[in-house]
């Protein structure tokens, strides 16, 4: 099996070299034409680097996309606590809005687009950066870059691991097995991933389930006094939240609330508009339609008679996530607009997460929460209403909240384990 896997990998690598440079350039030009590649960052995809390598230790982290990199700030902070002399390089393969990542990472973290597998890009990348260690956090294994890194003698650790997608030709079996053998240690996201990776011949002594790194950083803050006062006001009323709802979603959310109220007439919907300026107009529209509405920007408190409360003050997501046991992530129901919010915002603060099909940058985060039982997908008004009705049962919402807590707290454990492995590996290298 090992010989067959090695042959399959060698054949795949050889295929990437045929007219490699010309193919890489054509791929870049297509990406620029279709908007999937940044023309200003394009040379990085060919292994051309304009940023100087910093002196000293360099830790290289590779993730699939900017959204996946949002799980790294806490890890970076912890690594720097352990090794304050280390510089950090992050590479991404699938590209979205770079400003999302730039706003969350420390300003001195180096961000680069990973080189294409075609052509000499991988070799040029490694020759320039000379990393002391690689943390690979992408579920897609790049055979060319991983093989080149292994040949350069750089220790590699696979983190956030699941059963990886098949790279390249599906009729070349064994490529994943060969690539997984290149990693010194594998930190899997959960026990199911461990089982799948062991089936791909990862030795039991080189793999463990640590959980996934948590995207989104520290829990959103709120005023504890404000939270306690509102909790007392709401008392035992069932509450659900539409967090960051867009204008296109208002109608669907209100209709879902009307349907859910047939089961619980005391049910309160809290709407946080994505644009706070939409609050007064939404309140006026609902009142004209006969709804009893409270509006936070006019200093209303949630009244027992209120059916909808519009929380249209900025920077209060942390407050309402703490108060609402169920949160629909705004922006996820329709295909227009900026897409869904980060689901870990709600999960980390005890809300069961509901989400629609437009998960945007956070697709993998939503999938992780759904697979763990902490989130539930909805597709339209009726399915949203059914999900809210289902979660009116205290035991059901408690199960989802507990699952969310387990997922979010496991991120800290994963961070601790990675820091320990990195520190040990760098000490062994004498750097």
N, C-alpha and C positions, 0 to 999 in steps of 0.2 A: 504493500500500500504506500509506504514512504517513497519507494522508487518511482511509482506511478505518479504520485503527487509532485515529486521533484521534476519529473519530465514535463508534466502539465504546466508547472510554473515556468520552466525554462522556455517552453514553446510560446507561452503568453508573452514573456519578456522579449523574446526575439521578434515577435510580431509588432511590438511597439517601436522597434528600432528601424523598421523598413520605411525609408523616406521620412524618418521621424521629425526632423526639423521642419520640413515643408508641411507635413500634416499638422504639426503644432501651430504653425503660422496660419494655416487655413482655418483651423478650429478657433483660434483667437479672433480672426476677422469675422467669422460667422457669429461668434458670441457678441462682438461689438455691434454688428449689424442688427442683431435681435434684442440687444439691450441686456443680455445676461453677463456681459463682461464690461468692465470699466476701461475705456480707452487710455486713461491716464495711468492705470495700474496694470495694463496689459503686459508690459515687459516682464513683470514678476512671474507671469504664467509661463514664460519662456526661460526662466532661470536668470534673468537679468535683474540685478539688485542695485539700487541706488543708495541704500542705507548702509552705513558702516557698521561692522560687527563691533559690539562693545567689548572692552577688555574683560578678562576674567571668566567666571562660570556663566554659561548660557543654558537655560532650561527651555526646551522647545515643546510647545503644546500644539497639537494638531486636532482641529475639530471640523465637522462638516460645514457648518454655516455660522453666520453671525449670531443667530438665536442660540445655538448650542454653546457658543462661547460665553453667553451671559451667565452660565453656571460657574465660570472660572474666577470671578473677582475674589470670593472668599478663599478659594484655594491659593490664589496668588498672594494674598495677604499672609496666609499661614506659612507658605513657603518662604516668604521674605522674613518672617519672624524666625524661622529656623536657619535660613541662609541669607543674611542681609547683603551678601556680596554677589548674589545671583541676579543676572538680567533675564528677562522673560521675553520670548518670541512666540507669537501666536500665528498659526497659519489656518486659513479657511479654504474650502474647495468650492462650495456653493454660495453664491454671493447675493445679498440683498442690500438694504440700506446701511452703509458703513457707519453712518452717524449714530445708529442705535448702539452699536458696539463701542464706538469711541466715547460715548457719553457715560458708559458704565465702567470702563476699565481705567486703571491709573494711567496718567498721561505718558509715563515713560515706558509703558509696555509697547514692544515693537509689533506691529500688525503687518502681515504679508499675505498675499494670495499664493496658495500652494502651486508649485509648477505642474504643468501638464505631464502626463506619463509619456507622451510622445516626445521624441527628441532628447537633447542633452540637458533639459531643464533640471531634472532631479540631481544630476551630478554637479551641475553648476551651483545649485542651491546649497548642497551640502559642503561643497568646497569653500563657499563664501562664509557660511554661518558656523560651521564646525561645532555643532551643538554637543554639549556634554551628556545630554540625556533627552529622551523623547517620551512624552506622554501622549499616546494616540487615543483620542476620544471620538473618533468617527466610526460609525457602524459600517461604512464602506471602506474596505481595505484596498488601498492603492498598491498593487503588486510592485510597480516600478519604484516608487518612493520607499516602500518598506524594505524591499530587497537592497536598494542602494544604501539605506540607513544601516541595515545589518552588516553589509560589507565594510562600511566605514567604522564598524566597531562601536557604534553608539548604542548603549543599553536602551531598550524600549519596553514600555509598560502600556498595556491595553486597559483603559479605564472606561467607566460607563458602559461596560461591554454587554452586548446581546449577541445572539447568533448573527454573524455578519451576513450582509447581502452578498450574493455571488458576484465576484468581479469578472467582467468580460464575458467570454463565451461560455454559455451554459453547457456546451458539449465538451468542455475541458474539465472533467471532475478532478477534485483534489487540490485545486489552487488555494482554497481557503485553509485546508489542513497545513499546507506548506507555509503559508503566511503566518498562521497562528503559532507555529514553532519558532518564529523569529522573536517572539516577545518573551522577555524574561519572566514576567508575571502578568496575570490577567485578573482584573478586579471587575467582577460581573455585577450587573444591576440588581439581579434577584436570583432566587434558587432555580427558577425555570431557565434562565439564561445559563446558569452553571451546568445544568443537565444537557442543554443543547450544545454547549461548547465542549463538554467532555465527550459527547458523541462525535465531535470533530477531532478527537484524540488529544485535546489539551490535557496534560497530566494532572491528576488530582492535587499534587503537591504544588502546583503552580497556578491555582485558581481558587478564588473565594468570592462569596457574595457579600458585598459591602453596601449595596444600595447605589442610587444614582446621585451625582452631584446636583444640588438644588439650584435651579435657575432663578435669578431675580434678586438674590442677596437677602439682606435682613428684612424681617417683617415690617410692614408699613406702620408708622407710628400713629398715635392718636392721644387726645387728652383723656386721661383715665377718669377725671371728674365728669367730663362730658359723656363718656361711655356709661358710667354708673348711673347718671341722671336719666339718660335716655332708656337704659335697660329697665329702670324702675317705672318709667312712663309707659313703656310697651308692655310691661308685666308679662302675662302668659299668652299674649296674642301671637298667633302664628305669623311669621314674617318671611318674605322672600325678597331678594335684591336683584335688580338689573343694573349691573355695574358698568358704567361707561357706555350706556346705550346710545346708539346713533339715531338720527332723525328717521332713517328708513326703517328702523326697528320698532319705533314707538307703537305703531298700530298693531303689530303682531304681539307685542308684549302685553298691551292693554287687553286685547281680545283673549289671550291665554289666561290672564288674570280673571277676566269675567267668567271663563269656563271653570277655572279652579275654584272660584267662590261658590259654585253650586254645591261643593262638598264642604266648604268651610266659609260661612258667611262673614266670619270675623277676620279672615285673611287680609293682611296688609301687604301691599306692594310698595317697595321703596325703589324709586327710579333715580339713578345718578346719571344725568345726561353727559355724554362725552364732551359736549360743549355746554358749559354752565349757562351761557346766555340763552340757551333754548328753554330754560326752566319756566320763566313766566308765561311764554307763549303756550307751552304744553299744558300748564295749569289752567290757563284760560280756556283752551280747547276742551279739556276734560270736564271742566265745570259746566261749560255750555252743553255738553253731552249728558249731564246729570250725575257725574261722579262727585263724590265728596273728597276734596283734595286739600292737602297741606303743602305749603311751599316754604322751604327752609330760608330762602333769601329774603322773605318778608317776616322772618323771626317766628314762624309757626313752629309749634311742637306737634308731634304725632298725637292727634286727638283720638279718643276711642271711636268716634264716628267716622274717622278718615278711612277711605278705601284705598287711596293712593297717596303716597307722600313723596314729593319731589325734592331730593337732596341736591340742590343746585349750588352748593358752595364748593370752592376748589379745595383740593388736598385733604379730602375727608374719606378716602377709600379705606384707610385703616380703621376708621371709626365704624363704618357700616359693615365691613366684613366681620367685625367682632360681634355685631348685633344681629346679623342675619344668618341663620343656620344654612340657608340655601342661596347660592349666588349664580345667576346667569351671567356669563362673561359677555359683556356688550361688544358689538362689532363682529360677533361670530355668526349671527343669523343670516346676514345678507352678504352677497358677493361684492358690494360696493363699500367704499370707505377704507379706513386704515387697517381693518382686520381686528382680530380678537386681542384682548388684553392678556397679559401673562397670568396663567391660571394659578401659579404658585402664590400669587398675592393673596388669593382667597383661601387656598388650601392650607397655607401656613397659619392662618388665623381662625381655622375651625369651620369654614364654610364648605358644605358639599357643593361641587362644581357642576353646573350645567353649561353645555356649549353647543353651538351650531356648527355647520360645515366649513365656515370661513375662519380656520384657525391660523392662517397666515404664517408668520415666523415661528409660532409656538406649536407647530403640528406635533412634534415628537413629545413635547411636554404634556400636551393634552392626551396623547396616546398612553404615556406612562401612567398618568393619573387614572385614566379610564381602565387600563389593564389591572391596576391595583385595587379597583373598586371605589376610588375616591372621586370619580367624575362620571357623568352620564351624558351621552350625545343625544341631541334633539335635532329635528330636521325642519319642523314647521310649527305653526301655532298649536295644532292639536297635540303633537308629541310633547311640546313644551308644557302645555296644560296638564297632560297626563303625568309628566315627570314631577311637576310641582305637587300634584295631588298625591302621588306615590310618596313623596318626601314629607308630606304632612304627618305621616306616622313617625313618632319620636324615635322608635327603634331603628327605622330605616335610615333616617338622617344621621343618627348617632353612629351607625355602622360606617357610613361614608366619611363622616368627620374623623372617625378613628383611623380609617385607612389613609386619609389625607395626612393626619399627624404622623403616622408611621413612615409614609413616603418622605415627608419634609424633614423629619428628624434623622432619617437614615443618611441624608446628605452630609450631615456633620460627621457621622461615622466614616463615610467614604473619604471625606477630606482628611481626617486624622490618619487613616491608613495610607493614603497616597503620600502624605508628607513624610511618614516614617520610612516608606520604601525609597522615596527620592533621596532623603538624607543618607540612608544606608548606602545606596548606590553611588552617590557622589563621594562619600568617605572611602569606599572601596576603590574608586578611581584615583583617589589622592588629590582631588581638586576642591 
